Amino acid sequence: MDTDDIAPPPRAGDAVALLSRQDLDPLSVAECDARIAALEAEIARTRARREKAVNHRASADAIFKR
């Protein structure tokens, strides 16, 4: 067996790595739809958090530029 074929174990708490390794074959269409909806909701939550961080940084930069 070639060791290049073995993926390194995911870091503890690395949810994205764990998600990408899950076997999707046993999922039904409804389960796939539910998974997609959950992932889209998480993407929206992450984008909102990112936007909040960007706005916070811009506000801080504006204060110190005076």
mmCIF file of the N, C-alpha and C atoms, coordinates in Angstrom:
data_MODEL
# 
_entry.id   MODEL 
# 
loop_
_atom_site.group_PDB 
_atom_site.id 
_atom_site.type_symbol 
_atom_site.label_atom_id 
_atom_site.label_alt_id 
_atom_site.label_comp_id 
_atom_site.label_asym_id 
_atom_site.label_entity_id 
_atom_site.label_seq_id 
_atom_site.pdbx_PDB_ins_code 
_atom_site.Cartn_x 
_atom_site.Cartn_y 
_atom_site.Cartn_z 
_atom_site.occupancy 
_atom_site.B_iso_or_equiv 
_atom_site.pdbx_formal_charge 
_atom_site.auth_seq_id 
_atom_site.auth_comp_id 
_atom_site.auth_asym_id 
_atom_site.auth_atom_id 
_atom_site.pdbx_PDB_model_num 
ATOM 1   N N  . MET A 1 1  ? 0.850   -1.187 0.000  1.00 0.00 ? 1  MET A N  1 
ATOM 2   C CA . MET A 1 1  ? 0.000   0.000  0.000  1.00 0.00 ? 1  MET A CA 1 
ATOM 3   C C  . MET A 1 1  ? 0.886   1.239  0.000  1.00 0.00 ? 1  MET A C  1 
ATOM 4   N N  . ASP A 1 2  ? 0.566   2.176  -0.840 1.00 0.00 ? 2  ASP A N  1 
ATOM 5   C CA . ASP A 1 2  ? 1.319   3.422  -0.935 1.00 0.00 ? 2  ASP A CA 1 
ATOM 6   C C  . ASP A 1 2  ? 0.825   4.383  0.150  1.00 0.00 ? 2  ASP A C  1 
ATOM 7   N N  . THR A 1 3  ? 1.752   4.928  0.927  1.00 0.00 ? 3  THR A N  1 
ATOM 8   C CA . THR A 1 3  ? 1.351   5.832  2.012  1.00 0.00 ? 3  THR A CA 1 
ATOM 9   C C  . THR A 1 3  ? 0.802   7.152  1.486  1.00 0.00 ? 3  THR A C  1 
ATOM 10  N N  . ASP A 1 4  ? 1.024   7.487  0.218  1.00 0.00 ? 4  ASP A N  1 
ATOM 11  C CA . ASP A 1 4  ? 0.469   8.709  -0.357 1.00 0.00 ? 4  ASP A CA 1 
ATOM 12  C C  . ASP A 1 4  ? -1.050  8.624  -0.507 1.00 0.00 ? 4  ASP A C  1 
ATOM 13  N N  . ASP A 1 5  ? -1.580  7.396  -0.521 1.00 0.00 ? 5  ASP A N  1 
ATOM 14  C CA . ASP A 1 5  ? -3.027  7.212  -0.665 1.00 0.00 ? 5  ASP A CA 1 
ATOM 15  C C  . ASP A 1 5  ? -3.770  7.393  0.652  1.00 0.00 ? 5  ASP A C  1 
ATOM 16  N N  . ILE A 1 6  ? -3.038  7.454  1.745  1.00 0.00 ? 6  ILE A N  1 
ATOM 17  C CA . ILE A 1 6  ? -3.661  7.575  3.059  1.00 0.00 ? 6  ILE A CA 1 
ATOM 18  C C  . ILE A 1 6  ? -3.726  9.051  3.438  1.00 0.00 ? 6  ILE A C  1 
ATOM 19  N N  . ALA A 1 7  ? -4.940  9.541  3.640  1.00 0.00 ? 7  ALA A N  1 
ATOM 20  C CA . ALA A 1 7  ? -5.118  10.940 4.036  1.00 0.00 ? 7  ALA A CA 1 
ATOM 21  C C  . ALA A 1 7  ? -4.728  11.092 5.500  1.00 0.00 ? 7  ALA A C  1 
ATOM 22  N N  . PRO A 1 8  ? -4.110  12.208 5.841  1.00 0.00 ? 8  PRO A N  1 
ATOM 23  C CA . PRO A 1 8  ? -3.785  12.418 7.251  1.00 0.00 ? 8  PRO A CA 1 
ATOM 24  C C  . PRO A 1 8  ? -5.059  12.519 8.066  1.00 0.00 ? 8  PRO A C  1 
ATOM 25  N N  . PRO A 1 9  ? -4.995  12.122 9.318  1.00 0.00 ? 9  PRO A N  1 
ATOM 26  C CA . PRO A 1 9  ? -6.211  12.227 10.134 1.00 0.00 ? 9  PRO A CA 1 
ATOM 27  C C  . PRO A 1 9  ? -6.596  13.684 10.310 1.00 0.00 ? 9  PRO A C  1 
ATOM 28  N N  . PRO A 1 10 ? -7.891  13.965 10.362 1.00 0.00 ? 10 PRO A N  1 
ATOM 29  C CA . PRO A 1 10 ? -8.308  15.362 10.542 1.00 0.00 ? 10 PRO A CA 1 
ATOM 30  C C  . PRO A 1 10 ? -7.903  15.869 11.910 1.00 0.00 ? 10 PRO A C  1 
ATOM 31  N N  . ARG A 1 11 ? -7.633  17.150 11.992 1.00 0.00 ? 11 ARG A N  1 
ATOM 32  C CA . ARG A 1 11 ? -7.337  17.768 13.277 1.00 0.00 ? 11 ARG A CA 1 
ATOM 33  C C  . ARG A 1 11 ? -8.577  17.680 14.145 1.00 0.00 ? 11 ARG A C  1 
ATOM 34  N N  . ALA A 1 12 ? -8.355  17.614 15.423 1.00 0.00 ? 12 ALA A N  1 
ATOM 35  C CA . ALA A 1 12 ? -9.486  17.587 16.349 1.00 0.00 ? 12 ALA A CA 1 
ATOM 36  C C  . ALA A 1 12 ? -10.302 18.859 16.154 1.00 0.00 ? 12 ALA A C  1 
ATOM 37  N N  . GLY A 1 13 ? -11.589 18.710 15.997 1.00 0.00 ? 13 GLY A N  1 
ATOM 38  C CA . GLY A 1 13 ? -12.458 19.865 15.829 1.00 0.00 ? 13 GLY A CA 1 
ATOM 39  C C  . GLY A 1 13 ? -12.522 20.407 14.416 1.00 0.00 ? 13 GLY A C  1 
ATOM 40  N N  . ASP A 1 14 ? -11.911 19.739 13.456 1.00 0.00 ? 14 ASP A N  1 
ATOM 41  C CA . ASP A 1 14 ? -11.939 20.213 12.069 1.00 0.00 ? 14 ASP A CA 1 
ATOM 42  C C  . ASP A 1 14 ? -13.186 19.658 11.382 1.00 0.00 ? 14 ASP A C  1 
ATOM 43  N N  . ALA A 1 15 ? -14.300 20.350 11.577 1.00 0.00 ? 15 ALA A N  1 
ATOM 44  C CA . ALA A 1 15 ? -15.592 19.871 11.080 1.00 0.00 ? 15 ALA A CA 1 
ATOM 45  C C  . ALA A 1 15 ? -15.631 19.762 9.562  1.00 0.00 ? 15 ALA A C  1 
ATOM 46  N N  . VAL A 1 16 ? -14.975 20.672 8.878  1.00 0.00 ? 16 VAL A N  1 
ATOM 47  C CA . VAL A 1 16 ? -15.001 20.649 7.405  1.00 0.00 ? 16 VAL A CA 1 
ATOM 48  C C  . VAL A 1 16 ? -14.307 19.388 6.894  1.00 0.00 ? 16 VAL A C  1 
ATOM 49  N N  . ALA A 1 17 ? -13.174 19.050 7.490  1.00 0.00 ? 17 ALA A N  1 
ATOM 50  C CA . ALA A 1 17 ? -12.470 17.827 7.080  1.00 0.00 ? 17 ALA A CA 1 
ATOM 51  C C  . ALA A 1 17 ? -13.313 16.593 7.362  1.00 0.00 ? 17 ALA A C  1 
ATOM 52  N N  . LEU A 1 18 ? -13.974 16.572 8.497  1.00 0.00 ? 18 LEU A N  1 
ATOM 53  C CA . LEU A 1 18 ? -14.835 15.429 8.822  1.00 0.00 ? 18 LEU A CA 1 
ATOM 54  C C  . LEU A 1 18 ? -16.001 15.329 7.845  1.00 0.00 ? 18 LEU A C  1 
ATOM 55  N N  . LEU A 1 19 ? -16.604 16.459 7.509  1.00 0.00 ? 19 LEU A N  1 
ATOM 56  C CA . LEU A 1 19 ? -17.720 16.457 6.560  1.00 0.00 ? 19 LEU A CA 1 
ATOM 57  C C  . LEU A 1 19 ? -17.283 15.943 5.197  1.00 0.00 ? 19 LEU A C  1 
ATOM 58  N N  . SER A 1 20 ? -16.112 16.353 4.761  1.00 0.00 ? 20 SER A N  1 
ATOM 59  C CA . SER A 1 20 ? -15.663 15.974 3.424  1.00 0.00 ? 20 SER A CA 1 
ATOM 60  C C  . SER A 1 20 ? -15.308 14.496 3.330  1.00 0.00 ? 20 SER A C  1 
ATOM 61  N N  . ARG A 1 21 ? -15.108 13.857 4.470  1.00 0.00 ? 21 ARG A N  1 
ATOM 62  C CA . ARG A 1 21 ? -14.758 12.436 4.466  1.00 0.00 ? 21 ARG A CA 1 
ATOM 63  C C  . ARG A 1 21 ? -15.971 11.524 4.677  1.00 0.00 ? 21 ARG A C  1 
ATOM 64  N N  . GLN A 1 22 ? -17.118 12.102 4.982  1.00 0.00 ? 22 GLN A N  1 
ATOM 65  C CA . GLN A 1 22 ? -18.296 11.273 5.226  1.00 0.00 ? 22 GLN A CA 1 
ATOM 66  C C  . GLN A 1 22 ? -18.770 10.610 3.938  1.00 0.00 ? 22 GLN A C  1 
ATOM 67  N N  . ASP A 1 23 ? -19.147 9.346  4.063  1.00 0.00 ? 23 ASP A N  1 
ATOM 68  C CA . ASP A 1 23 ? -19.669 8.590  2.933  1.00 0.00 ? 23 ASP A CA 1 
ATOM 69  C C  . ASP A 1 23 ? -21.102 9.045  2.665  1.00 0.00 ? 23 ASP A C  1 
ATOM 70  N N  . LEU A 1 24 ? -21.343 9.554  1.486  1.00 0.00 ? 24 LEU A N  1 
ATOM 71  C CA . LEU A 1 24 ? -22.671 10.050 1.130  1.00 0.00 ? 24 LEU A CA 1 
ATOM 72  C C  . LEU A 1 24 ? -23.530 8.985  0.444  1.00 0.00 ? 24 LEU A C  1 
ATOM 73  N N  . ASP A 1 25 ? -22.927 7.870  0.085  1.00 0.00 ? 25 ASP A N  1 
ATOM 74  C CA . ASP A 1 25 ? -23.662 6.829  -0.645 1.00 0.00 ? 25 ASP A CA 1 
ATOM 75  C C  . ASP A 1 25 ? -24.902 6.323  0.084  1.00 0.00 ? 25 ASP A C  1 
ATOM 76  N N  . PRO A 1 26 ? -24.876 6.158  1.409  1.00 0.00 ? 26 PRO A N  1 
ATOM 77  C CA . PRO A 1 26 ? -26.075 5.630  2.069  1.00 0.00 ? 26 PRO A CA 1 
ATOM 78  C C  . PRO A 1 26 ? -27.224 6.635  2.205  1.00 0.00 ? 26 PRO A C  1 
ATOM 79  N N  . LEU A 1 27 ? -26.996 7.907  1.870  1.00 0.00 ? 27 LEU A N  1 
ATOM 80  C CA . LEU A 1 27 ? -28.024 8.928  2.065  1.00 0.00 ? 27 LEU A CA 1 
ATOM 81  C C  . LEU A 1 27 ? -29.096 8.865  0.992  1.00 0.00 ? 27 LEU A C  1 
ATOM 82  N N  . SER A 1 28 ? -30.334 9.050  1.420  1.00 0.00 ? 28 SER A N  1 
ATOM 83  C CA . SER A 1 28 ? -31.448 9.139  0.484  1.00 0.00 ? 28 SER A CA 1 
ATOM 84  C C  . SER A 1 28 ? -31.482 10.544 -0.112 1.00 0.00 ? 28 SER A C  1 
ATOM 85  N N  . VAL A 1 29 ? -32.340 10.744 -1.077 1.00 0.00 ? 29 VAL A N  1 
ATOM 86  C CA . VAL A 1 29 ? -32.498 12.069 -1.680 1.00 0.00 ? 29 VAL A CA 1 
ATOM 87  C C  . VAL A 1 29 ? -32.941 13.070 -0.613 1.00 0.00 ? 29 VAL A C  1 
ATOM 88  N N  . ALA A 1 30 ? -33.887 12.675 0.221  1.00 0.00 ? 30 ALA A N  1 
ATOM 89  C CA . ALA A 1 30 ? -34.368 13.571 1.286  1.00 0.00 ? 30 ALA A CA 1 
ATOM 90  C C  . ALA A 1 30 ? -33.244 13.895 2.270  1.00 0.00 ? 30 ALA A C  1 
ATOM 91  N N  . GLU A 1 31 ? -32.442 12.910 2.594  1.00 0.00 ? 31 GLU A N  1 
ATOM 92  C CA . GLU A 1 31 ? -31.315 13.149 3.509  1.00 0.00 ? 31 GLU A CA 1 
ATOM 93  C C  . GLU A 1 31 ? -30.275 14.065 2.863  1.00 0.00 ? 31 GLU A C  1 
ATOM 94  N N  . CYS A 1 32 ? -30.053 13.901 1.576  1.00 0.00 ? 32 CYS A N  1 
ATOM 95  C CA . CYS A 1 32 ? -29.136 14.797 0.856  1.00 0.00 ? 32 CYS A CA 1 
ATOM 96  C C  . CYS A 1 32 ? -29.672 16.223 0.872  1.00 0.00 ? 32 CYS A C  1 
ATOM 97  N N  . ASP A 1 33 ? -30.981 16.371 0.634  1.00 0.00 ? 33 ASP A N  1 
ATOM 98  C CA . ASP A 1 33 ? -31.594 17.699 0.660  1.00 0.00 ? 33 ASP A CA 1 
ATOM 99  C C  . ASP A 1 33 ? -31.464 18.337 2.043  1.00 0.00 ? 33 ASP A C  1 
ATOM 100 N N  . ALA A 1 34 ? -31.678 17.547 3.086  1.00 0.00 ? 34 ALA A N  1 
ATOM 101 C CA . ALA A 1 34 ? -31.555 18.059 4.453  1.00 0.00 ? 34 ALA A CA 1 
ATOM 102 C C  . ALA A 1 34 ? -30.115 18.458 4.750  1.00 0.00 ? 34 ALA A C  1 
ATOM 103 N N  . ARG A 1 35 ? -29.176 17.669 4.277  1.00 0.00 ? 35 ARG A N  1 
ATOM 104 C CA . ARG A 1 35 ? -27.756 17.977 4.486  1.00 0.00 ? 35 ARG A CA 1 
ATOM 105 C C  . ARG A 1 35 ? -27.390 19.271 3.767  1.00 0.00 ? 35 ARG A C  1 
ATOM 106 N N  . ILE A 1 36 ? -27.854 19.426 2.536  1.00 0.00 ? 36 ILE A N  1 
ATOM 107 C CA . ILE A 1 36 ? -27.583 20.638 1.768  1.00 0.00 ? 36 ILE A CA 1 
ATOM 108 C C  . ILE A 1 36 ? -28.174 21.857 2.472  1.00 0.00 ? 36 ILE A C  1 
ATOM 109 N N  . ALA A 1 37 ? -29.395 21.738 2.956  1.00 0.00 ? 37 ALA A N  1 
ATOM 110 C CA . ALA A 1 37 ? -30.031 22.850 3.663  1.00 0.00 ? 37 ALA A CA 1 
ATOM 111 C C  . ALA A 1 37 ? -29.243 23.222 4.915  1.00 0.00 ? 37 ALA A C  1 
ATOM 112 N N  . ALA A 1 38 ? -28.799 22.227 5.658  1.00 0.00 ? 38 ALA A N  1 
ATOM 113 C CA . ALA A 1 38 ? -28.019 22.492 6.865  1.00 0.00 ? 38 ALA A CA 1 
ATOM 114 C C  . ALA A 1 38 ? -26.682 23.156 6.529  1.00 0.00 ? 38 ALA A C  1 
ATOM 115 N N  . LEU A 1 39 ? -26.037 22.683 5.476  1.00 0.00 ? 39 LEU A N  1 
ATOM 116 C CA . LEU A 1 39 ? -24.758 23.271 5.073  1.00 0.00 ? 39 LEU A CA 1 
ATOM 117 C C  . LEU A 1 39 ? -24.946 24.701 4.557  1.00 0.00 ? 39 LEU A C  1 
ATOM 118 N N  . GLU A 1 40 ? -26.020 24.947 3.812  1.00 0.00 ? 40 GLU A N  1 
ATOM 119 C CA . GLU A 1 40 ? -26.289 26.306 3.334  1.00 0.00 ? 40 GLU A CA 1 
ATOM 120 C C  . GLU A 1 40 ? -26.571 27.244 4.500  1.00 0.00 ? 40 GLU A C  1 
ATOM 121 N N  . ALA A 1 41 ? -27.270 26.752 5.519  1.00 0.00 ? 41 ALA A N  1 
ATOM 122 C CA . ALA A 1 41 ? -27.525 27.574 6.713  1.00 0.00 ? 41 ALA A CA 1 
ATOM 123 C C  . ALA A 1 41 ? -26.210 27.888 7.431  1.00 0.00 ? 41 ALA A C  1 
ATOM 124 N N  . GLU A 1 42 ? -25.326 26.922 7.484  1.00 0.00 ? 42 GLU A N  1 
ATOM 125 C CA . GLU A 1 42 ? -24.023 27.140 8.138  1.00 0.00 ? 42 GLU A CA 1 
ATOM 126 C C  . GLU A 1 42 ? -23.180 28.113 7.321  1.00 0.00 ? 42 GLU A C  1 
ATOM 127 N N  . ILE A 1 43 ? -23.249 28.038 6.018  1.00 0.00 ? 43 ILE A N  1 
ATOM 128 C CA . ILE A 1 43 ? -22.537 28.994 5.164  1.00 0.00 ? 43 ILE A CA 1 
ATOM 129 C C  . ILE A 1 43 ? -23.057 30.401 5.423  1.00 0.00 ? 43 ILE A C  1 
ATOM 130 N N  . ALA A 1 44 ? -24.360 30.564 5.497  1.00 0.00 ? 44 ALA A N  1 
ATOM 131 C CA . ALA A 1 44 ? -24.946 31.884 5.772  1.00 0.00 ? 44 ALA A CA 1 
ATOM 132 C C  . ALA A 1 44 ? -24.500 32.397 7.136  1.00 0.00 ? 44 ALA A C  1 
ATOM 133 N N  . ARG A 1 45 ? -24.476 31.530 8.134  1.00 0.00 ? 45 ARG A N  1 
ATOM 134 C CA . ARG A 1 45 ? -24.036 31.922 9.478  1.00 0.00 ? 45 ARG A CA 1 
ATOM 135 C C  . ARG A 1 45 ? -22.566 32.340 9.470  1.00 0.00 ? 45 ARG A C  1 
ATOM 136 N N  . THR A 1 46 ? -21.753 31.596 8.737  1.00 0.00 ? 46 THR A N  1 
ATOM 137 C CA . THR A 1 46 ? -20.322 31.905 8.653  1.00 0.00 ? 46 THR A CA 1 
ATOM 138 C C  . THR A 1 46 ? -20.095 33.213 7.900  1.00 0.00 ? 46 THR A C  1 
ATOM 139 N N  . ARG A 1 47 ? -20.840 33.440 6.835  1.00 0.00 ? 47 ARG A N  1 
ATOM 140 C CA . ARG A 1 47 ? -20.719 34.703 6.095  1.00 0.00 ? 47 ARG A CA 1 
ATOM 141 C C  . ARG A 1 47 ? -21.122 35.892 6.964  1.00 0.00 ? 47 ARG A C  1 
ATOM 142 N N  . ALA A 1 48 ? -22.182 35.729 7.755  1.00 0.00 ? 48 ALA A N  1 
ATOM 143 C CA . ALA A 1 48 ? -22.616 36.802 8.653  1.00 0.00 ? 48 ALA A CA 1 
ATOM 144 C C  . ALA A 1 48 ? -21.542 37.098 9.693  1.00 0.00 ? 48 ALA A C  1 
ATOM 145 N N  . ARG A 1 49 ? -20.916 36.073 10.223 1.00 0.00 ? 49 ARG A N  1 
ATOM 146 C CA . ARG A 1 49 ? -19.842 36.257 11.208 1.00 0.00 ? 49 ARG A CA 1 
ATOM 147 C C  . ARG A 1 49 ? -18.644 36.953 10.577 1.00 0.00 ? 49 ARG A C  1 
ATOM 148 N N  . ARG A 1 50 ? -18.315 36.558 9.353  1.00 0.00 ? 50 ARG A N  1 
ATOM 149 C CA . ARG A 1 50 ? -17.203 37.186 8.636  1.00 0.00 ? 50 ARG A CA 1 
ATOM 150 C C  . ARG A 1 50 ? -17.494 38.663 8.399  1.00 0.00 ? 50 ARG A C  1 
ATOM 151 N N  . GLU A 1 51 ? -18.717 38.960 7.967  1.00 0.00 ? 51 GLU A N  1 
ATOM 152 C CA . GLU A 1 51 ? -19.110 40.352 7.705  1.00 0.00 ? 51 GLU A CA 1 
ATOM 153 C C  . GLU A 1 51 ? -19.017 41.177 8.986  1.00 0.00 ? 51 GLU A C  1 
ATOM 154 N N  . LYS A 1 52 ? -19.440 40.599 10.093 1.00 0.00 ? 52 LYS A N  1 
ATOM 155 C CA . LYS A 1 52 ? -19.358 41.290 11.377 1.00 0.00 ? 52 LYS A CA 1 
ATOM 156 C C  . LYS A 1 52 ? -17.900 41.594 11.728 1.00 0.00 ? 52 LYS A C  1 
ATOM 157 N N  . ALA A 1 53 ? -17.011 40.636 11.482 1.00 0.00 ? 53 ALA A N  1 
ATOM 158 C CA . ALA A 1 53 ? -15.591 40.829 11.765 1.00 0.00 ? 53 ALA A CA 1 
ATOM 159 C C  . ALA A 1 53 ? -14.997 41.913 10.873 1.00 0.00 ? 53 ALA A C  1 
ATOM 160 N N  . VAL A 1 54 ? -15.374 41.911 9.595  1.00 0.00 ? 54 VAL A N  1 
ATOM 161 C CA . VAL A 1 54 ? -14.873 42.936 8.668  1.00 0.00 ? 54 VAL A CA 1 
ATOM 162 C C  . VAL A 1 54 ? -15.350 44.317 9.102  1.00 0.00 ? 54 VAL A C  1 
ATOM 163 N N  . ASN A 1 55 ? -16.629 44.424 9.460  1.00 0.00 ? 55 ASN A N  1 
ATOM 164 C CA . ASN A 1 55 ? -17.170 45.714 9.888  1.00 0.00 ? 55 ASN A CA 1 
ATOM 165 C C  . ASN A 1 55 ? -16.523 46.186 11.183 1.00 0.00 ? 55 ASN A C  1 
ATOM 166 N N  . HIS A 1 56 ? -16.282 45.262 12.090 1.00 0.00 ? 56 HIS A N  1 
ATOM 167 C CA . HIS A 1 56 ? -15.631 45.608 13.355 1.00 0.00 ? 56 HIS A CA 1 
ATOM 168 C C  . HIS A 1 56 ? -14.222 46.141 13.090 1.00 0.00 ? 56 HIS A C  1 
ATOM 169 N N  . ARG A 1 57 ? -13.524 45.472 12.206 1.00 0.00 ? 57 ARG A N  1 
ATOM 170 C CA . ARG A 1 57 ? -12.154 45.890 11.865 1.00 0.00 ? 57 ARG A CA 1 
ATOM 171 C C  . ARG A 1 57 ? -12.171 47.273 11.210 1.00 0.00 ? 57 ARG A C  1 
ATOM 172 N N  . ALA A 1 58 ? -13.119 47.505 10.312 1.00 0.00 ? 58 ALA A N  1 
ATOM 173 C CA . ALA A 1 58 ? -13.213 48.802 9.641  1.00 0.00 ? 58 ALA A CA 1 
ATOM 174 C C  . ALA A 1 58 ? -13.524 49.905 10.649 1.00 0.00 ? 58 ALA A C  1 
ATOM 175 N N  . SER A 1 59 ? -14.385 49.613 11.611 1.00 0.00 ? 59 SER A N  1 
ATOM 176 C CA . SER A 1 59 ? -14.710 50.600 12.652 1.00 0.00 ? 59 SER A CA 1 
ATOM 177 C C  . SER A 1 59 ? -13.483 50.914 13.500 1.00 0.00 ? 59 SER A C  1 
ATOM 178 N N  . ALA A 1 60 ? -12.746 49.895 13.861 1.00 0.00 ? 60 ALA A N  1 
ATOM 179 C CA . ALA A 1 60 ? -11.538 50.103 14.656 1.00 0.00 ? 60 ALA A CA 1 
ATOM 180 C C  . ALA A 1 60 ? -10.498 50.898 13.873 1.00 0.00 ? 60 ALA A C  1 
ATOM 181 N N  . ASP A 1 61 ? -10.337 50.567 12.608 1.00 0.00 ? 61 ASP A N  1 
ATOM 182 C CA . ASP A 1 61 ? -9.388  51.304 11.773 1.00 0.00 ? 61 ASP A CA 1 
ATOM 183 C C  . ASP A 1 61 ? -9.793  52.778 11.665 1.00 0.00 ? 61 ASP A C  1 
ATOM 184 N N  . ALA A 1 62 ? -11.088 53.040 11.537 1.00 0.00 ? 62 ALA A N  1 
ATOM 185 C CA . ALA A 1 62 ? -11.566 54.416 11.416 1.00 0.00 ? 62 ALA A CA 1 
ATOM 186 C C  . ALA A 1 62 ? -11.288 55.211 12.684 1.00 0.00 ? 62 ALA A C  1 
ATOM 187 N N  . ILE A 1 63 ? -11.408 54.597 13.832 1.00 0.00 ? 63 ILE A N  1 
ATOM 188 C CA . ILE A 1 63 ? -11.144 55.282 15.098 1.00 0.00 ? 63 ILE A CA 1 
ATOM 189 C C  . ILE A 1 63 ? -9.674  55.697 15.184 1.00 0.00 ? 63 ILE A C  1 
ATOM 190 N N  . PHE A 1 64 ? -8.776  54.808 14.788 1.00 0.00 ? 64 PHE A N  1 
ATOM 191 C CA . PHE A 1 64 ? -7.354  55.074 14.950 1.00 0.00 ? 64 PHE A CA 1 
ATOM 192 C C  . PHE A 1 64 ? -6.764  55.907 13.833 1.00 0.00 ? 64 PHE A C  1 
ATOM 193 N N  . LYS A 1 65 ? -7.510  56.182 12.775 1.00 0.00 ? 65 LYS A N  1 
ATOM 194 C CA . LYS A 1 65 ? -7.002  57.008 11.683 1.00 0.00 ? 65 LYS A CA 1 
ATOM 195 C C  . LYS A 1 65 ? -7.201  58.483 11.971 1.00 0.00 ? 65 LYS A C  1 
ATOM 196 N N  . ARG A 1 66 ? -7.992  58.809 12.974 1.00 0.00 ? 66 ARG A N  1 
ATOM 197 C CA . ARG A 1 66 ? -8.293  60.207 13.282 1.00 0.00 ? 66 ARG A CA 1 
ATOM 198 C C  . ARG A 1 66 ? -7.102  60.931 13.805 1.00 0.00 ? 66 ARG A C  1 
# 
